[in-house]
Amino acid sequence: MKTEPLPNYPARKTLNRLAGQRPVVIVDTREQTPLRFTRLESKTATLTTGDYSFQGGEDHLSIERKTVADLVGCCMGDSRDRFFRELHRLRGFHFRRLLVVGSRSEIETGQYRSGITPRSVLATLAAIEARFDVPVVFAETPARAAWQIEEWVWWYAREIILSANQLLPPRKR
């Protein structure tokens, strides 16, 4: 039985090189207190939207991080308008999240310095999910938030490679 040589698919070679690579978390240069990543390498770069992404996927994945105090501050006045514009820009990303460092119970019990009611903050979170299609996720500590970002980056990058591999014709043996 005669076998034909495999066609030369440059993408296959590139994807094979990626197989052993780990994604690199990109931290926006404007992030004032960046999270500390322990499982994936991180680099600082300017992101158009959000605080975290990954190298090569900056146009696909964007994570906006807020502490409970930051979030509460973004629920009123001019800060709310600016925050909502940011959330509107997130809609252009395939994978987008609002990651709140803290717990929902901190909001529910009013454990923050502001006159805004917990009910108003929680209503704003509901509006964010409904209006901007941006899921809100809580991480109780900065370490847990960093771990969550590493998980999202790892799995999203992996899915890109798997999807690209499906575009290639099957190998003939």
N, C-alpha and C positions, 0 to 999 in steps of 0.2 A: 504494500500500500504506500503510495507516494504522498508525502505531506508537503504542503505549501509553506514557504517561510511566513512567519508572522509579519503582518504589515507594521510599519514603523509608526507608532502612535506616540508623539512627544508627550502628550498628557499622561500616558501611563507611566512613563519614566519619572515625570514630576511627581505624580501621586505616590509612586513607590518610595521616592525620597521623603515624602511627607509622613509616610507610615510610622517612622520612628521618632518623629518630631513632636514636641509638646507646644501647645499654643502659648503665646506670650500676652499677658494682660497689659493693656494700655491704660495708664492713669492720666487723666486730663491734667494739663499743667496748672489749671486754675483750682484744682482740688487742694483745699487748705490743710486738711489733716488726712492724708491718704491712708487707706487701709494697708495693713502689712500682710503680704501674701507669703505663704510658707510652702505651697506645693507647686506653684507655677512661677516662672520668672515674670517680672514686671518691668515695664519701661514707661517713662514719662513722655507724653507727646500732646499736642493740641488736638482735642476732639471738637468737631463742629457742634455736637449735642451730647449731653450726658457727661458722666464722670468716669465711666469705665467701659472698655470694649476689649477687643483683642487685635493683635497685629495681623493685618490682612483682612480683617472683618469689620473694620471701622464703619463701613457703610451698611452693615447688616445687623449688628448687635449694639445696643446702647443701654446702659444702666445708669439711672439717675439715683444718687444716694442722698438721703436726708436723715439727720438725727431727728428725734421727736421735737426738740426745740426749734430746729430749722423748719421742720414741716409746719409747726404751729405758726411760726412767723410768716410762712408763705400762704397762710389761709386768709390774710386780711390785706386790705388797701392795695397800694402799688405793687407790693411784693407778690400778691396773688395774681395780678395781671401778668407780671414778668414770669412767674412760675407757670402759669397756664400757657403762655407762649412757648416756653421750653417743652412742656408736655405735648403741645400741638406738633412741634418739630419731631418728637419721638415717634409720632404716628408713621413716619416715613421709614422706620426700621422694621425689619422682619421680626426680630426678637427685641422686645423692649420691656423694661421693668422699672418700677419705682421701688427702691429698696430702703425701707425705714429702719434705721439702727435704733432699736428700742422695742418696747412691746406695745401691743394694742391696749393692754390694761393700763399702761402709763397714761394713755390718752383718755381712756374711759373714766379713770379716777382723777383726771385733771392734774397729774404730776408734772406740771410745767409752769413757767412764769408767763402768764398772759391772761388777759381778761376774756379771751374767747372761750366759749363753752366747749366741753368735750363733744357735745352733740353736733356743734358746728364743724369741728375738725373731722369727725367721723362722716358727716354728710359730704364734706369736701372730698374725702377719700372715695366715697361711693360715686360722686360725680366724676372724679378722675377716671375711674374704671369704666363708667358708662359712656362718658363723653369722648375720651381720648383712647379708649381700648388699651389702657396701660394697666396691667395687673400690679397691685400693691402687695408687697411681700415684707413681712417683719423679720428682723434678725435681732435677737436680744442683746448681742454684744458685737463690738467691732470685729473680733476674731471670727464669730459666726457669720458675719456679713462677708468677710473676706473669703471664708470657706464657700459660701453660697455663690459668690461671683466666680470663683475658680470652677465650681461644678458647672455652672451655666456655660462658661467659656469652653471648658473641656468638651462637653456634650454637643454644643452647637458646632464647634470646629470639627468634631468627629462626624457629624451629620453632613457637613459640607463635603467632606472627603468621600463618604459613602455615596452621596448623591452623584458626585462627579464620576465615581467608578461605575455607576449604573449607566452613564452615558456612553461608556466605551463598549465596543462589541466584545462578545465573549472570546477568550483566547482559544485558538485551535491547538490541539495537541497532536 
